[in-house]
């Protein structure tokens, strides 16, 4: 009888079984759907906060002729924002934002959901969590979300790059706000998509459909290169910093009665970060991730607008600044280095820092909040 009763005593291996059962709950349809919704909302909230800076960063990265004069200085971003607002109003600061939201919702939804699933698969137990495994799970999640969202990201870049200046004439009248009307309104989402689809490329000679689809994945390879360190380092830093901060149990934590699934310790207590500590941890993780992946982002932006630059140059095989219409990753890397040197790969990094800190801070904070609201 004694031997039978001893089987009810938890052995050191018992938490492994319990943790596995808890983690397997992440594979339910309910958990997947809730993590998709929570991740999508978190991504949209974060992108809306930094939309004006995001547009200016794209203009700097792609050497837009009107705004290149503002790049290279810390206050240049504010001057560019003031310039855009003065000519186009508030609407100009959010040009291309509709495409951003269409892209970011599935991207963020799949990224957060995938990370939860990869984390459950790679690290089923708490003691299995390491910096390398967190980085691996984050990288896989980032690449998985990229396949779905990339065409919309290219649309966003092209919409943000469009600059059509007002051309005053003898009959031109100012608007109610005192601004000159634009000579031609900037193209909308559908018009831009059509232009991209019909741009010629080597594949379109064999199949117009394949060629059109390929146009929406221009710059995809360097994006994948950049996504691996960006998403991987971001999730790794966030999880590591958050775990460290919670384990310290300092004045930046508090006891929560609305505990999240799997967040209880052995004593049944739930410690959570305060709102400002949560924002700080998220911001720091984004700062480190941005630095590690920024050169790949610059290469990607240049490749995405290659077709636009070529069309503005009259349809020749090479643009006026020497970029081939469909350059490879290596060719674009060489071009950027020849034109601006090593610093060319970090153009706009200051504004990148300015936007990535609030973006990651809001993104992780809202996702954690949605986990409470949706109870997953």
Secondary structure, 3 states (H helix, E strand, C coil): CHHHHHCCCCCCCHHHHHHHHHHHHHHCHHHHHHHHHHHHHHHHHHHHHCHHHHHHHHHHHCCCCCCHHHCCCCCHHHHHHHHHHHHHCHHHHCCCHHHHHHHHHHHHHHHHHHHHHHHHHHCCCHHHCCHHHHHHHHHHHHHHHHHHHHHHHHHHHHHHHCCCCCCCCCCCCECCCCCECCCCCCCCHHHHHHHHHHCCCHHHHCCHHHHHHHHCCCCHHHHHHHHHHHHHHHHHHHHHHHHHHHHHCCCCEEECCCCCCCCCCCCCCCEEECHHHHHHHHHHHHHHHHHHHHHHHHHHHHHHCHHHHHHHCCCCCECCCCCECCCCHHHHHHHHHHHHCHHHHHCCHHHHHHHHHHHHHHHHHHHHHHHHHCCC
